[in-house]
Amino acid sequence: MTAPAAGPGQPPPAVRIDAHHHLWDLTRRPQPWMDGAWADPVRRTYTLDDLTPHLAAHGIDGTLLVQSSASAAETAELLALAARAPAVRGVVGWADLTDPGLPDLLAAMPPQLVGLRHQVQDEPDPDWLARPAVRRGLAAVADAGLVYDLLITRHHLPAASAVAHALPGLRLVLDHAAKPAIAVGAWQPWADDLAALARLPNTVCKLSGLVTEASWPTWRPVDITPYTRHVLDTFGPHRVLFGSDWPVCTLAAPYDVVVTLAGTSTAHLTPDERAAVFGGNAARVYGV
């Protein structure tokens, strides 16, 4: 179901990219975030072969593979997979931002590395992003021409805005809209803090991971669409990226339902704007 080739004199078809998915092999390493029975439904190994049928069913041409553990070995494995799997357009990996040797490490990385991410949401220090060593690492990410994905909660949004302001040359991608508390219908201060981040031009936001912030067994689209609309209204359709967050999303909804929800959430946009959200923006931001 990939898009047909363009005819003579016609523009090329829009590329469709899932900007956020994970793979992990539990025989190689544990996933520390699977810290309770709630994770049992996804407590198994996931390979690209598991994802491929979902991509084909929805005409998705490529994906961005995102780290799931703070492991240099995992990142190396993801990069090796991307080098041999055309569907994986790039990897958002992990590296220690506080490592003084980070600039040299990034300079030696293969082109499949398009960004870095760290589980900031799990750091006990709420000001982790403000640490001088972390800021130096983020500056090195910018100097290397890479993107930094922000895995944070709504409580970290002011700190994220401070980073974006301090490092205007760093492209920041907010994952999962900073995880608003959809399950309890909380709106503020998330809404205002998200809007403040969106005012900084070096930021974009993934339309991803929201089903798992809703009530897993009972959520309805109407519970989530106010949050997706706020993301689109504040960042604008050319700074929003669709991502499935598969297989984590399956805790609350299968891949098909996540894609359908994203389609419903963007139905008010123009065709060009929808094409941007569903692939064009990811291709531009990550350079894939």
ChimeraX commands (.cxc) that place a marker at each C-alpha (Angstrom):
marker #1 position 0.00,0.00,0.00 radius 0.5
marker #1 position 2.89,2.39,-0.57 radius 0.5
marker #1 position 2.05,5.45,-2.61 radius 0.5
marker #1 position 2.19,5.03,-6.40 radius 0.5
marker #1 position 5.03,6.57,-8.35 radius 0.5
marker #1 position 4.47,10.06,-9.71 radius 0.5
marker #1 position 3.75,10.44,-13.41 radius 0.5
marker #1 position 5.75,12.69,-15.75 radius 0.5
marker #1 position 5.57,16.29,-14.61 radius 0.5
marker #1 position 3.83,15.33,-11.35 radius 0.5
marker #1 position 5.22,15.98,-7.85 radius 0.5
marker #1 position 6.49,12.89,-6.02 radius 0.5
marker #1 position 4.00,11.21,-3.70 radius 0.5
marker #1 position 4.14,12.23,-0.06 radius 0.5
marker #1 position 6.27,9.96,2.08 radius 0.5
marker #1 position 4.54,8.46,5.13 radius 0.5
marker #1 position 6.71,8.00,8.21 radius 0.5
marker #1 position 5.93,6.62,11.63 radius 0.5
marker #1 position 8.23,8.86,13.66 radius 0.5
marker #1 position 8.25,6.80,16.85 radius 0.5
marker #1 position 8.47,3.10,17.44 radius 0.5
marker #1 position 10.53,0.72,19.57 radius 0.5
marker #1 position 12.05,-2.73,19.29 radius 0.5
marker #1 position 13.62,-4.72,22.10 radius 0.5
marker #1 position 15.03,-8.17,22.70 radius 0.5
marker #1 position 14.50,-9.33,26.27 radius 0.5
marker #1 position 16.96,-12.19,25.74 radius 0.5
marker #1 position 19.73,-9.58,25.34 radius 0.5
marker #1 position 18.85,-7.11,28.08 radius 0.5
marker #1 position 15.99,-6.19,30.42 radius 0.5
marker #1 position 13.93,-3.07,30.00 radius 0.5
marker #1 position 14.06,-1.38,33.42 radius 0.5
marker #1 position 10.92,0.65,32.77 radius 0.5
marker #1 position 8.90,-2.58,32.77 radius 0.5
marker #1 position 8.71,-2.31,36.54 radius 0.5
marker #1 position 5.35,-3.89,37.32 radius 0.5
marker #1 position 2.56,-6.20,36.26 radius 0.5
marker #1 position 1.10,-3.37,34.15 radius 0.5
marker #1 position 3.83,-4.10,31.56 radius 0.5
marker #1 position 3.10,-7.82,31.27 radius 0.5
marker #1 position 1.20,-7.43,27.95 radius 0.5
marker #1 position 4.37,-6.11,26.27 radius 0.5
marker #1 position 6.90,-8.14,28.22 radius 0.5
marker #1 position 8.26,-10.02,25.23 radius 0.5
marker #1 position 10.72,-9.50,22.41 radius 0.5
marker #1 position 9.58,-7.30,19.50 radius 0.5
marker #1 position 11.30,-7.39,16.12 radius 0.5
marker #1 position 10.92,-5.43,12.91 radius 0.5
marker #1 position 9.08,-8.42,11.45 radius 0.5
marker #1 position 6.37,-7.86,14.05 radius 0.5
marker #1 position 5.91,-4.26,12.94 radius 0.5
marker #1 position 6.18,-4.64,9.17 radius 0.5
marker #1 position 2.61,-5.90,8.54 radius 0.5
marker #1 position 1.20,-2.85,10.35 radius 0.5
marker #1 position 3.29,-0.49,8.23 radius 0.5
marker #1 position 2.17,-2.21,5.03 radius 0.5
marker #1 position -1.49,-2.10,6.05 radius 0.5
marker #1 position -1.37,1.68,6.43 radius 0.5
marker #1 position 0.91,2.59,3.54 radius 0.5
marker #1 position 3.72,3.72,5.83 radius 0.5
marker #1 position 6.98,3.91,3.93 radius 0.5
marker #1 position 9.44,4.22,6.77 radius 0.5
marker #1 position 9.94,4.56,10.50 radius 0.5
marker #1 position 12.15,6.15,13.09 radius 0.5
marker #1 position 13.40,3.64,15.64 radius 0.5
marker #1 position 13.73,5.08,19.13 radius 0.5
marker #1 position 15.82,3.78,22.02 radius 0.5
marker #1 position 14.03,2.14,24.93 radius 0.5
marker #1 position 16.89,1.73,27.40 radius 0.5
marker #1 position 19.94,3.73,28.48 radius 0.5
marker #1 position 22.29,1.35,26.71 radius 0.5
marker #1 position 25.06,2.04,24.22 radius 0.5
marker #1 position 24.90,-1.63,23.20 radius 0.5
marker #1 position 21.21,-1.33,22.37 radius 0.5
marker #1 position 21.89,1.76,20.26 radius 0.5
marker #1 position 24.62,-0.09,18.35 radius 0.5
marker #1 position 22.19,-2.93,17.63 radius 0.5
marker #1 position 19.50,-0.52,16.43 radius 0.5
marker #1 position 21.98,1.22,14.14 radius 0.5
marker #1 position 23.07,-2.12,12.69 radius 0.5
marker #1 position 19.42,-2.99,12.00 radius 0.5
marker #1 position 18.82,0.38,10.34 radius 0.5
marker #1 position 21.82,-0.15,8.08 radius 0.5
marker #1 position 20.27,-3.29,6.60 radius 0.5
marker #1 position 16.53,-2.49,6.85 radius 0.5
marker #1 position 15.36,0.20,4.38 radius 0.5
marker #1 position 12.12,0.75,6.30 radius 0.5
marker #1 position 14.10,2.13,9.26 radius 0.5
marker #1 position 14.96,5.63,8.03 radius 0.5
marker #1 position 16.88,6.59,11.17 radius 0.5
marker #1 position 17.61,5.82,14.81 radius 0.5
marker #1 position 17.13,8.02,17.86 radius 0.5
marker #1 position 19.67,6.36,20.13 radius 0.5
marker #1 position 21.15,6.84,23.57 radius 0.5
marker #1 position 24.49,8.18,24.72 radius 0.5
marker #1 position 25.68,9.60,28.01 radius 0.5
marker #1 position 25.23,13.35,27.66 radius 0.5
marker #1 position 27.63,13.95,30.55 radius 0.5
marker #1 position 30.50,12.04,28.90 radius 0.5
marker #1 position 33.33,14.50,28.09 radius 0.5
marker #1 position 34.10,12.36,25.05 radius 0.5
marker #1 position 30.60,12.77,23.59 radius 0.5
marker #1 position 31.65,15.02,20.67 radius 0.5
marker #1 position 34.16,12.42,19.45 radius 0.5
marker #1 position 31.66,9.62,19.96 radius 0.5
marker #1 position 29.03,11.41,17.89 radius 0.5
marker #1 position 31.54,12.24,15.16 radius 0.5
marker #1 position 32.22,8.51,14.76 radius 0.5
marker #1 position 28.56,7.47,14.57 radius 0.5
marker #1 position 27.10,6.09,11.33 radius 0.5
marker #1 position 24.64,8.21,9.33 radius 0.5
marker #1 position 21.72,6.15,10.56 radius 0.5
marker #1 position 21.94,8.00,13.88 radius 0.5
marker #1 position 19.64,11.01,13.56 radius 0.5
marker #1 position 19.12,11.90,17.21 radius 0.5
marker #1 position 19.58,11.05,20.86 radius 0.5
marker #1 position 17.19,10.52,23.75 radius 0.5
marker #1 position 17.40,9.88,27.47 radius 0.5
marker #1 position 14.64,8.87,29.87 radius 0.5
marker #1 position 14.57,12.24,31.60 radius 0.5
marker #1 position 11.15,11.35,32.98 radius 0.5
marker #1 position 12.84,8.77,35.24 radius 0.5
marker #1 position 15.54,11.05,36.62 radius 0.5
marker #1 position 14.98,11.78,40.33 radius 0.5
marker #1 position 16.46,15.26,39.90 radius 0.5
marker #1 position 13.70,17.50,38.47 radius 0.5
marker #1 position 16.40,19.93,37.29 radius 0.5
marker #1 position 18.41,17.28,35.43 radius 0.5
marker #1 position 18.09,19.19,32.14 radius 0.5
marker #1 position 19.64,22.25,33.79 radius 0.5
marker #1 position 22.81,20.50,34.94 radius 0.5
marker #1 position 25.88,22.09,33.35 radius 0.5
marker #1 position 27.24,18.72,32.18 radius 0.5
marker #1 position 23.91,17.87,30.56 radius 0.5
marker #1 position 23.76,21.27,28.84 radius 0.5
marker #1 position 27.27,20.73,27.47 radius 0.5
marker #1 position 26.15,17.36,26.13 radius 0.5
marker #1 position 23.09,18.88,24.50 radius 0.5
marker #1 position 25.29,21.53,22.88 radius 0.5
marker #1 position 27.43,18.69,21.48 radius 0.5
marker #1 position 24.28,17.10,20.04 radius 0.5
marker #1 position 23.48,20.37,18.28 radius 0.5
marker #1 position 27.05,20.74,17.02 radius 0.5
marker #1 position 26.83,17.22,15.55 radius 0.5
marker #1 position 23.71,18.21,13.60 radius 0.5
marker #1 position 21.54,15.75,15.51 radius 0.5
marker #1 position 18.07,16.08,17.02 radius 0.5
marker #1 position 17.34,15.62,20.71 radius 0.5
marker #1 position 14.11,13.86,21.67 radius 0.5
marker #1 position 12.64,14.99,24.97 radius 0.5
marker #1 position 11.10,12.13,26.95 radius 0.5
marker #1 position 9.63,14.12,29.80 radius 0.5
marker #1 position 6.42,14.49,31.77 radius 0.5
marker #1 position 4.24,17.56,31.96 radius 0.5
marker #1 position 6.15,18.60,35.10 radius 0.5
marker #1 position 9.35,19.06,33.07 radius 0.5
marker #1 position 7.91,21.40,30.45 radius 0.5
marker #1 position 9.30,24.62,31.99 radius 0.5
marker #1 position 12.77,23.02,32.12 radius 0.5
marker #1 position 12.39,21.98,28.47 radius 0.5
marker #1 position 11.53,25.56,27.52 radius 0.5
marker #1 position 14.62,26.76,29.36 radius 0.5
marker #1 position 16.78,24.34,27.34 radius 0.5
marker #1 position 15.22,25.41,24.05 radius 0.5
marker #1 position 15.83,29.06,24.93 radius 0.5
marker #1 position 19.41,28.48,26.07 radius 0.5
marker #1 position 20.36,26.36,23.04 radius 0.5
marker #1 position 18.58,27.87,20.02 radius 0.5
marker #1 position 20.70,25.79,17.65 radius 0.5
marker #1 position 19.42,22.51,19.10 radius 0.5
marker #1 position 16.42,20.93,17.42 radius 0.5
marker #1 position 14.17,19.54,20.16 radius 0.5
marker #1 position 11.44,16.99,19.53 radius 0.5
marker #1 position 8.92,16.62,22.34 radius 0.5
marker #1 position 7.79,13.01,22.67 radius 0.5
marker #1 position 4.20,12.18,23.58 radius 0.5
marker #1 position 3.30,15.85,24.13 radius 0.5
marker #1 position 4.95,15.60,27.57 radius 0.5
marker #1 position 2.43,13.01,28.73 radius 0.5
marker #1 position -0.62,15.03,29.81 radius 0.5
marker #1 position -2.75,13.37,32.48 radius 0.5
marker #1 position -5.58,12.46,30.11 radius 0.5
marker #1 position -6.90,9.67,32.33 radius 0.5
marker #1 position -8.00,12.21,34.94 radius 0.5
marker #1 position -8.86,14.98,32.49 radius 0.5
marker #1 position -6.14,17.33,33.74 radius 0.5
marker #1 position -5.54,20.34,31.51 radius 0.5
marker #1 position -3.54,22.98,33.36 radius 0.5
marker #1 position -0.72,23.79,33.74 radius 0.5
marker #1 position 0.12,21.34,30.90 radius 0.5
marker #1 position -1.75,23.39,28.28 radius 0.5
marker #1 position -0.04,26.70,29.08 radius 0.5
marker #1 position 3.39,25.13,29.55 radius 0.5
marker #1 position 3.08,23.29,26.22 radius 0.5
marker #1 position 2.12,26.54,24.50 radius 0.5
marker #1 position 5.16,28.24,26.04 radius 0.5
marker #1 position 7.44,25.54,24.62 radius 0.5
marker #1 position 5.76,25.78,21.22 radius 0.5
marker #1 position 6.58,29.49,21.02 radius 0.5
marker #1 position 10.26,28.57,20.73 radius 0.5
marker #1 position 11.02,27.94,17.04 radius 0.5
marker #1 position 13.54,25.13,17.57 radius 0.5
marker #1 position 10.88,22.81,19.00 radius 0.5
marker #1 position 8.47,20.34,17.43 radius 0.5
marker #1 position 6.08,17.83,18.98 radius 0.5
marker #1 position 5.19,14.22,18.29 radius 0.5
marker #1 position 1.53,13.28,18.10 radius 0.5
marker #1 position 2.34,10.05,19.86 radius 0.5
marker #1 position 1.88,8.09,23.06 radius 0.5
marker #1 position -1.38,9.70,24.10 radius 0.5
marker #1 position -3.54,6.57,24.22 radius 0.5
marker #1 position -1.39,5.24,27.04 radius 0.5
marker #1 position -1.93,8.46,29.01 radius 0.5
marker #1 position -5.70,7.86,28.86 radius 0.5
marker #1 position -7.61,5.22,30.81 radius 0.5
marker #1 position -6.51,2.05,29.04 radius 0.5
marker #1 position -9.70,-0.01,29.24 radius 0.5
marker #1 position -12.27,2.76,28.85 radius 0.5
marker #1 position -10.81,5.61,26.79 radius 0.5
marker #1 position -12.72,7.10,23.86 radius 0.5
marker #1 position -11.44,9.37,21.09 radius 0.5
marker #1 position -13.30,12.30,22.63 radius 0.5
marker #1 position -11.07,11.96,25.71 radius 0.5
marker #1 position -7.92,12.47,23.65 radius 0.5
marker #1 position -8.83,14.80,20.80 radius 0.5
marker #1 position -8.80,18.02,22.92 radius 0.5
marker #1 position -5.14,17.29,23.68 radius 0.5
marker #1 position -4.23,16.50,20.08 radius 0.5
marker #1 position -6.02,19.66,18.93 radius 0.5
marker #1 position -4.06,21.73,21.44 radius 0.5
marker #1 position -0.80,20.25,20.14 radius 0.5
marker #1 position -1.78,21.13,16.57 radius 0.5
marker #1 position -3.01,24.59,17.51 radius 0.5
marker #1 position 0.11,25.54,19.46 radius 0.5
marker #1 position 2.86,24.00,17.33 radius 0.5
marker #1 position 1.04,24.27,14.02 radius 0.5
marker #1 position 0.69,21.40,11.54 radius 0.5
marker #1 position 4.20,21.87,10.13 radius 0.5
marker #1 position 5.81,21.24,13.53 radius 0.5
marker #1 position 3.88,18.11,14.51 radius 0.5
marker #1 position 4.96,14.54,13.71 radius 0.5
marker #1 position 2.83,11.40,13.79 radius 0.5
marker #1 position 4.31,8.56,15.82 radius 0.5
marker #1 position 2.64,5.33,16.88 radius 0.5
marker #1 position 4.75,4.57,19.98 radius 0.5
marker #1 position 4.35,0.90,19.02 radius 0.5
marker #1 position 4.45,-1.55,20.77 radius 0.5
marker #1 position 3.97,0.47,23.97 radius 0.5
marker #1 position 0.72,1.82,22.50 radius 0.5
marker #1 position -0.74,-1.70,22.48 radius 0.5
marker #1 position -1.21,-1.44,26.23 radius 0.5
marker #1 position -4.16,0.80,25.37 radius 0.5
marker #1 position -4.85,0.35,21.65 radius 0.5
marker #1 position -3.62,-1.66,18.65 radius 0.5
marker #1 position -1.65,-0.04,15.85 radius 0.5
marker #1 position -4.72,0.27,13.61 radius 0.5
marker #1 position -6.64,2.23,16.23 radius 0.5
marker #1 position -3.70,4.57,16.89 radius 0.5
marker #1 position -3.42,5.40,13.18 radius 0.5
marker #1 position -7.17,5.90,12.94 radius 0.5
marker #1 position -7.15,8.23,15.95 radius 0.5
marker #1 position -4.35,10.29,14.41 radius 0.5
marker #1 position -6.35,10.52,11.20 radius 0.5
marker #1 position -9.43,11.70,13.08 radius 0.5
marker #1 position -7.37,14.23,15.03 radius 0.5
marker #1 position -5.99,15.75,11.83 radius 0.5
marker #1 position -9.16,15.56,9.72 radius 0.5
marker #1 position -9.64,19.35,9.91 radius 0.5
marker #1 position -6.27,20.03,8.28 radius 0.5
marker #1 position -5.65,20.55,4.59 radius 0.5
marker #1 position -4.28,17.61,2.57 radius 0.5
marker #1 position -0.83,19.22,2.50 radius 0.5
marker #1 position -0.89,19.74,6.27 radius 0.5
marker #1 position -1.90,16.14,6.88 radius 0.5
marker #1 position 0.88,14.96,4.59 radius 0.5
marker #1 position 3.31,17.02,6.65 radius 0.5
marker #1 position 2.15,15.52,9.93 radius 0.5
marker #1 position 2.22,11.98,8.58 radius 0.5
marker #1 position 5.72,12.10,7.15 radius 0.5
marker #1 position 6.94,15.33,5.62 radius 0.5
marker #1 position 7.77,16.95,8.94 radius 0.5
marker #1 position 9.67,13.90,10.19 radius 0.5
marker #1 position 11.68,13.75,6.98 radius 0.5
marker #1 position 12.61,17.42,7.36 radius 0.5
marker #1 position 13.30,17.50,11.09 radius 0.5
marker #1 position 15.38,14.33,11.20 radius 0.5
marker #1 position 16.89,14.73,7.75 radius 0.5
marker #1 position 15.80,11.30,6.52 radius 0.5
marker link #1:1,2 radius 0.2
marker link #1:2,3 radius 0.2
marker link #1:3,4 radius 0.2
marker link #1:4,5 radius 0.2
marker link #1:5,6 radius 0.2
marker link #1:6,7 radius 0.2
marker link #1:7,8 radius 0.2
marker link #1:8,9 radius 0.2
marker link #1:9,10 radius 0.2
marker link #1:10,11 radius 0.2
marker link #1:11,12 radius 0.2
marker link #1:12,13 radius 0.2
marker link #1:13,14 radius 0.2
marker link #1:14,15 radius 0.2
marker link #1:15,16 radius 0.2
marker link #1:16,17 radius 0.2
marker link #1:17,18 radius 0.2
marker link #1:18,19 radius 0.2
marker link #1:19,20 radius 0.2
marker link #1:20,21 radius 0.2
marker link #1:21,22 radius 0.2
marker link #1:22,23 radius 0.2
marker link #1:23,24 radius 0.2
marker link #1:24,25 radius 0.2
marker link #1:25,26 radius 0.2
marker link #1:26,27 radius 0.2
marker link #1:27,28 radius 0.2
marker link #1:28,29 radius 0.2
marker link #1:29,30 radius 0.2
marker link #1:30,31 radius 0.2
marker link #1:31,32 radius 0.2
marker link #1:32,33 radius 0.2
marker link #1:33,34 radius 0.2
marker link #1:34,35 radius 0.2
marker link #1:35,36 radius 0.2
marker link #1:36,37 radius 0.2
marker link #1:37,38 radius 0.2
marker link #1:38,39 radius 0.2
marker link #1:39,40 radius 0.2
marker link #1:40,41 radius 0.2
marker link #1:41,42 radius 0.2
marker link #1:42,43 radius 0.2
marker link #1:43,44 radius 0.2
marker link #1:44,45 radius 0.2
marker link #1:45,46 radius 0.2
marker link #1:46,47 radius 0.2
marker link #1:47,48 radius 0.2
marker link #1:48,49 radius 0.2
marker link #1:49,50 radius 0.2
marker link #1:50,51 radius 0.2
marker link #1:51,52 radius 0.2
marker link #1:52,53 radius 0.2
marker link #1:53,54 radius 0.2
marker link #1:54,55 radius 0.2
marker link #1:55,56 radius 0.2
marker link #1:56,57 radius 0.2
marker link #1:57,58 radius 0.2
marker link #1:58,59 radius 0.2
marker link #1:59,60 radius 0.2
marker link #1:60,61 radius 0.2
marker link #1:61,62 radius 0.2
marker link #1:62,63 radius 0.2
marker link #1:63,64 radius 0.2
marker link #1:64,65 radius 0.2
marker link #1:65,66 radius 0.2
marker link #1:66,67 radius 0.2
marker link #1:67,68 radius 0.2
marker link #1:68,69 radius 0.2
marker link #1:69,70 radius 0.2
marker link #1:70,71 radius 0.2
marker link #1:71,72 radius 0.2
marker link #1:72,73 radius 0.2
marker link #1:73,74 radius 0.2
marker link #1:74,75 radius 0.2
marker link #1:75,76 radius 0.2
marker link #1:76,77 radius 0.2
marker link #1:77,78 radius 0.2
marker link #1:78,79 radius 0.2
marker link #1:79,80 radius 0.2
marker link #1:80,81 radius 0.2
marker link #1:81,82 radius 0.2
marker link #1:82,83 radius 0.2
marker link #1:83,84 radius 0.2
marker link #1:84,85 radius 0.2
marker link #1:85,86 radius 0.2
marker link #1:86,87 radius 0.2
marker link #1:87,88 radius 0.2
marker link #1:88,89 radius 0.2
marker link #1:89,90 radius 0.2
marker link #1:90,91 radius 0.2
marker link #1:91,92 radius 0.2
marker link #1:92,93 radius 0.2
marker link #1:93,94 radius 0.2
marker link #1:94,95 radius 0.2
marker link #1:95,96 radius 0.2
marker link #1:96,97 radius 0.2
marker link #1:97,98 radius 0.2
marker link #1:98,99 radius 0.2
marker link #1:99,100 radius 0.2
marker link #1:100,101 radius 0.2
marker link #1:101,102 radius 0.2
marker link #1:102,103 radius 0.2
marker link #1:103,104 radius 0.2
marker link #1:104,105 radius 0.2
marker link #1:105,106 radius 0.2
marker link #1:106,107 radius 0.2
marker link #1:107,108 radius 0.2
marker link #1:108,109 radius 0.2
marker link #1:109,110 radius 0.2
marker link #1:110,111 radius 0.2
marker link #1:111,112 radius 0.2
marker link #1:112,113 radius 0.2
marker link #1:113,114 radius 0.2
marker link #1:114,115 radius 0.2
marker link #1:115,116 radius 0.2
marker link #1:116,117 radius 0.2
marker link #1:117,118 radius 0.2
marker link #1:118,119 radius 0.2
marker link #1:119,120 radius 0.2
marker link #1:120,121 radius 0.2
marker link #1:121,122 radius 0.2
marker link #1:122,123 radius 0.2
marker link #1:123,124 radius 0.2
marker link #1:124,125 radius 0.2
marker link #1:125,126 radius 0.2
marker link #1:126,127 radius 0.2
marker link #1:127,128 radius 0.2
marker link #1:128,129 radius 0.2
marker link #1:129,130 radius 0.2
marker link #1:130,131 radius 0.2
marker link #1:131,132 radius 0.2
marker link #1:132,133 radius 0.2
marker link #1:133,134 radius 0.2
marker link #1:134,135 radius 0.2
marker link #1:135,136 radius 0.2
marker link #1:136,137 radius 0.2
marker link #1:137,138 radius 0.2
marker link #1:138,139 radius 0.2
marker link #1:139,140 radius 0.2
marker link #1:140,141 radius 0.2
marker link #1:141,142 radius 0.2
marker link #1:142,143 radius 0.2
marker link #1:143,144 radius 0.2
marker link #1:144,145 radius 0.2
marker link #1:145,146 radius 0.2
marker link #1:146,147 radius 0.2
marker link #1:147,148 radius 0.2
marker link #1:148,149 radius 0.2
marker link #1:149,150 radius 0.2
marker link #1:150,151 radius 0.2
marker link #1:151,152 radius 0.2
marker link #1:152,153 radius 0.2
marker link #1:153,154 radius 0.2
marker link #1:154,155 radius 0.2
marker link #1:155,156 radius 0.2
marker link #1:156,157 radius 0.2
marker link #1:157,158 radius 0.2
marker link #1:158,159 radius 0.2
marker link #1:159,160 radius 0.2
marker link #1:160,161 radius 0.2
marker link #1:161,162 radius 0.2
marker link #1:162,163 radius 0.2
marker link #1:163,164 radius 0.2
marker link #1:164,165 radius 0.2
marker link #1:165,166 radius 0.2
marker link #1:166,167 radius 0.2
marker link #1:167,168 radius 0.2
marker link #1:168,169 radius 0.2
marker link #1:169,170 radius 0.2
marker link #1:170,171 radius 0.2
marker link #1:171,172 radius 0.2
marker link #1:172,173 radius 0.2
marker link #1:173,174 radius 0.2
marker link #1:174,175 radius 0.2
marker link #1:175,176 radius 0.2
marker link #1:176,177 radius 0.2
marker link #1:177,178 radius 0.2
marker link #1:178,179 radius 0.2
marker link #1:179,180 radius 0.2
marker link #1:180,181 radius 0.2
marker link #1:181,182 radius 0.2
marker link #1:182,183 radius 0.2
marker link #1:183,184 radius 0.2
marker link #1:184,185 radius 0.2
marker link #1:185,186 radius 0.2
marker link #1:186,187 radius 0.2
marker link #1:187,188 radius 0.2
marker link #1:188,189 radius 0.2
marker link #1:189,190 radius 0.2
marker link #1:190,191 radius 0.2
marker link #1:191,192 radius 0.2
marker link #1:192,193 radius 0.2
marker link #1:193,194 radius 0.2
marker link #1:194,195 radius 0.2
marker link #1:195,196 radius 0.2
marker link #1:196,197 radius 0.2
marker link #1:197,198 radius 0.2
marker link #1:198,199 radius 0.2
marker link #1:199,200 radius 0.2
marker link #1:200,201 radius 0.2
marker link #1:201,202 radius 0.2
marker link #1:202,203 radius 0.2
marker link #1:203,204 radius 0.2
marker link #1:204,205 radius 0.2
marker link #1:205,206 radius 0.2
marker link #1:206,207 radius 0.2
marker link #1:207,208 radius 0.2
marker link #1:208,209 radius 0.2
marker link #1:209,210 radius 0.2
marker link #1:210,211 radius 0.2
marker link #1:211,212 radius 0.2
marker link #1:212,213 radius 0.2
marker link #1:213,214 radius 0.2
marker link #1:214,215 radius 0.2
marker link #1:215,216 radius 0.2
marker link #1:216,217 radius 0.2
marker link #1:217,218 radius 0.2
marker link #1:218,219 radius 0.2
marker link #1:219,220 radius 0.2
marker link #1:220,221 radius 0.2
marker link #1:221,222 radius 0.2
marker link #1:222,223 radius 0.2
marker link #1:223,224 radius 0.2
marker link #1:224,225 radius 0.2
marker link #1:225,226 radius 0.2
marker link #1:226,227 radius 0.2
marker link #1:227,228 radius 0.2
marker link #1:228,229 radius 0.2
marker link #1:229,230 radius 0.2
marker link #1:230,231 radius 0.2
marker link #1:231,232 radius 0.2
marker link #1:232,233 radius 0.2
marker link #1:233,234 radius 0.2
marker link #1:234,235 radius 0.2
marker link #1:235,236 radius 0.2
marker link #1:236,237 radius 0.2
marker link #1:237,238 radius 0.2
marker link #1:238,239 radius 0.2
marker link #1:239,240 radius 0.2
marker link #1:240,241 radius 0.2
marker link #1:241,242 radius 0.2
marker link #1:242,243 radius 0.2
marker link #1:243,244 radius 0.2
marker link #1:244,245 radius 0.2
marker link #1:245,246 radius 0.2
marker link #1:246,247 radius 0.2
marker link #1:247,248 radius 0.2
marker link #1:248,249 radius 0.2
marker link #1:249,250 radius 0.2
marker link #1:250,251 radius 0.2
marker link #1:251,252 radius 0.2
marker link #1:252,253 radius 0.2
marker link #1:253,254 radius 0.2
marker link #1:254,255 radius 0.2
marker link #1:255,256 radius 0.2
marker link #1:256,257 radius 0.2
marker link #1:257,258 radius 0.2
marker link #1:258,259 radius 0.2
marker link #1:259,260 radius 0.2
marker link #1:260,261 radius 0.2
marker link #1:261,262 radius 0.2
marker link #1:262,263 radius 0.2
marker link #1:263,264 radius 0.2
marker link #1:264,265 radius 0.2
marker link #1:265,266 radius 0.2
marker link #1:266,267 radius 0.2
marker link #1:267,268 radius 0.2
marker link #1:268,269 radius 0.2
marker link #1:269,270 radius 0.2
marker link #1:270,271 radius 0.2
marker link #1:271,272 radius 0.2
marker link #1:272,273 radius 0.2
marker link #1:273,274 radius 0.2
marker link #1:274,275 radius 0.2
marker link #1:275,276 radius 0.2
marker link #1:276,277 radius 0.2
marker link #1:277,278 radius 0.2
marker link #1:278,279 radius 0.2
marker link #1:279,280 radius 0.2
marker link #1:280,281 radius 0.2
marker link #1:281,282 radius 0.2
marker link #1:282,283 radius 0.2
marker link #1:283,284 radius 0.2
marker link #1:284,285 radius 0.2
marker link #1:285,286 radius 0.2
marker link #1:286,287 radius 0.2
marker link #1:287,288 radius 0.2
view
